[in-house]
Amino acid sequence: RKSSRAGGSTISITMATAMDVDASEYVLREELRGHDGSVRSLAVVPSTGELVTGGSDAVVNRWDVSAPYPSPQAEQIRDHDHSVLALVPIAPGVLSDCPTGGFVSGCMDRYVRVYNSEGTPVRQLEGHEHGVISLSWTHPQDATSKPNLISGSWDGTARVWDLEAGTSTILPGHENGVCVMGLPNGNIVTGSTGVQVDQAVVGYQLRLWQDGKSDLVGTSYAVIGSKSDHEGAIRSLDLVPHMGFISTSNDGTMRMRGQDMTAFSTMAHPPCQAGENFVYGGTVLSTGCDFVSCSEDQTACVWTGDSLTQTIAHPCTVWCAAALPDGDFATAGQDGVVRIFTKDPLKAAPPEAQAAFVAQIEEARAKAKASQNVTANDKPHWSNRADFQGKKEGQVQMFQGKKE
């Protein structure tokens, strides 16, 4: 085991075999490599046992993580036209086209797509004016109603969809990007990323929506409360059974809340030298009392209640996490890799895979350290910039300028 100190917190890099795994900590179980760009969304489909992953490469992958190592990969889904930023499973019986369940994707191409359990597209929903970045389900309060899909978008709105009819109700008035969550009491929570005013981002907040119970269910949602206790853009919402939900933010925190949005616990990501302390995603594990938060700082933090119990280093930004039914969890990496972590010694990755994971982290840290030592004197002059053509789209180059 190797450990290092970063901003006062211990980041563990673990090499282990089934003989020496500490059952109190998570270790690498498997790496899933099937994306050519960053992995931005994850979902577990209970009816199939598959982990579904969406990436900036416009690809959706499906992995049978219930199978023995290595997890088999199904045929890729390539009908998106942009980054796949949101995924959510469909329970069996919710939609006539998906009798055994399936999943829904949200894409930066503005569309919501519905797939059955075989990965076959059955619906495409149009209405958002910008990319779809969050998905969830309502919780009907009577046994005869089916859940409706909730989507959040960069267009400043959320929508509540009747999938059978293909119609939606707009929840307007948000500040740019919108994350969404359906609550067990039938209400909906939304969070916004805020707006730019001068040099600051402001206006990010949570809103609580209630259905007015008109004759046309879902047509009369109204805001019944708001909360502005985060100090940065709100990035994600995740349901916590029997308690409420968690919200994550660019302010470096994950907050536990009741269904009225009142925060009763705040988990602050430990400072780290690897990057900004933006917390992009959080999830509750199948244990019911453990949580995982994911950050720009290249870590996934494991919490029991509001106590930090483990910080797992990654070689890249970690965009989100998904809980697996067996107590394990998966993380989505900027490097295009999905990583699964486990406490079960019998499921720990082989020693060579553990060693490769450690090497990836150390290489990423070495590159980050080297970049911090770069000075303008090491770079070509701005007047010679035409001699240094970029090698790929989006490449950033540094030049030294002339002092005026």
Salt bridges, closest charged atoms under 4 A:
GLU25 OE1 - ARG1 NH1 2.92
GLU31 OE1 - ARG33 NH2 2.99
GLU31 OE2 - ARG339 NE 3.03
GLU50 OE2 - ARG62 NH1 3.51
ASP57 OD1 - HIS35 ND1 3.17
ASP79 OD1 - HIS80 ND1 3.35
ASP97 OD2 - ARG123 NE 2.62
ASP109 OD2 - ARG113 NH2 2.78
ASP155 OD2 - HIS128 ND1 2.99
GLU164 OE1 - ARG123 NH2 3.39
GLU175 OE2 - ARG207 NH2 2.71
ASP229 OD1 - ARG257 NH2 2.82
ASP251 OD2 - HIS230 ND1 2.93
ASP251 OD2 - ARG255 NH2 3.82
ASP297 OD2 - HIS269 ND1 3.56
ASP326 OD2 - ARG29 NH1 3.20
ASP326 OD2 - LYS347 NZ 2.74
ASP328 OD2 - ARG29 NH1 2.65
ASP328 OD2 - LYS347 NZ 2.86
ASP335 OD2 - ARG339 NH2 2.78
GLU362 OE2 - LYS2 NZ 3.05
GLU363 OE2 - LYS367 NZ 3.47
